[in-house]
Amino acid sequence: MRPGRLIGLLSAVLGFWWAGSAAAQTIPQYGQDRHVGVTSCAGSTCHGAVTPWKNSTVLQNEYVTWEQKDRHSKAYKTLLTERSQRIARNLGLANAHEAKVCLDCHAHNPPAEKRGRVFQVSDGVGCEACHGGAERWLGVHVTGLASHDDNVKAGLYPTEEPIARAKLCLSCHFGDQNKFVNHRIMGAGHPRMSFELDTFTAIQPAHYVVDEDYTKRKRVSNGVQTWAIGQAMAISTVLDGMLDPKRNRDGIFPELVFFDCHACHHPMSNVRWEPRASVGLQPGLPRLNDSNLVMLAVITQRIDPTLANKLKQESLALHQASAQGNEATVAAARALRATTGELVTKFAGHAFGKADMQALLTGVVEAGKAGEYIDYAAAEQATMAISAILTAMRRAGVVDENAYKAMRAALDKCYEATAKDEEYKPRVYVAALQAFEATIPKF
């Protein structure tokens, strides 16, 4: 067997194993272990140092970074604001800071019997919300002798794995079978939900450094693979909701959170509807929010053109079915869900090298020129996608520093064009996208 083919086969096998093991992980809120509270991590000799320690394999100031810089630590306090209290009143709740529907995402909210003596829900989205209940792994962890695999076997959640991380993040940034940000919550005043795995990872204040020691202990994914997996996981999560009879309807209406917000929420004087061949719907029919599908089409076309054609047909079928009724929509969603699940595994086993990065960058731009970013949510995802790919290209040495700076400056115009969703103009965005295209080096 040729070495290249052997490497490809091994990558596919490892990807299948990685995808299966990560997908099987139970997110911390639903885990079996007791949650001991953030103070158990906050000691100055553990993760509560004011500044990083010299000659330490970890920074030791992780708690301080979280407490001072990470918005997750302030998530519970958000529930005490006037806006949150207004949302609670609109939903018929006594208050926001005690309602399960709010605490499930604005705090770490395991069952009462799984909380340790010093656990406080008011700490917000704390250490164990992401890293898992520490009842079993804390003792192993503090010895300094256990490997990362030992910690994971003892209950530590593997946040370094993109599939596991996407599953965890999306459980709050979209919802799952137990907690779900539905249209009623939006109608009560909750902000529009938006998420992209690599971008949200990058903007979270890092409490770790990917250095030689880190790469010895954990598998490291480049940003493009993280982005690709995140897109496939995001649409898979949406389709899971569409297939769930407890979540996919609200009275006589379908659950409207699955649809593009701005298809309905814009001034009637703003005549903005335009046709999209990939959707095939007539005016007056709200479009499903397919922003992740648009990105997924670009990725799949590069990785597996045959599967890309299948994805295209199934995506179109889902849009068409949404105009026919619930039964047809569920059937189309079920077929598409099988394909997106297959793509998660495929992306986990693909290295996403330099040639892929170049092709995907061009692919995202071309999709916009072809009219796929008429809807704001798609343009928003495209902008974050370009940022993720560009950053990965810089790290991989695909572009030099001067080219990177020129491309980043042009990308800023795309961010400006998507800064305010209610003022989004597709032609302005496409013009910014074309200006960015002009800065891409000839590879």
Buried (B, 14 or more C-beta within 10 A) or exposed (E): EEEEEEEBEEBBEEBBEBBEBBBEBEBBBEBEBBBBBBBBBBEEEBBBBEEBEEEEBBBBBBBBBBBEEBEBBEBBBBBEEEEBBEBBBBBEBEEBBEBEBBBBBBBBBBEEEBBBEEBBBEBBBBBBBBBBBBBBBBEBBBEEEBEBEBBBEBBBBBBBBBBBBBBBBBBBBBBBEEBBBBBBBBEBBBEBBBBBBBBBBBEBEBBEEEEEEBEEBBEEBBBBBBBBBBBBBBBBBBBBBBBBEEBBEEEEEBBBBBBBBBBEEBEEEEEBBEEBEBBEBEEEBBBBBBBBBBBBBBBBBBBBEEBBEBBBEBBBBBBBBBBEEBEBBBBBBBBBBEBBBBBBBBBBBBBBEBEBBBBBBBBBBBBBEEBBBBBBBBBBBBBBBBBBBBBBBBEBEBBEEEBBEBBBEBBEBBBEBBEEBEEBEBEBBBBBBEBBBEBBBEE
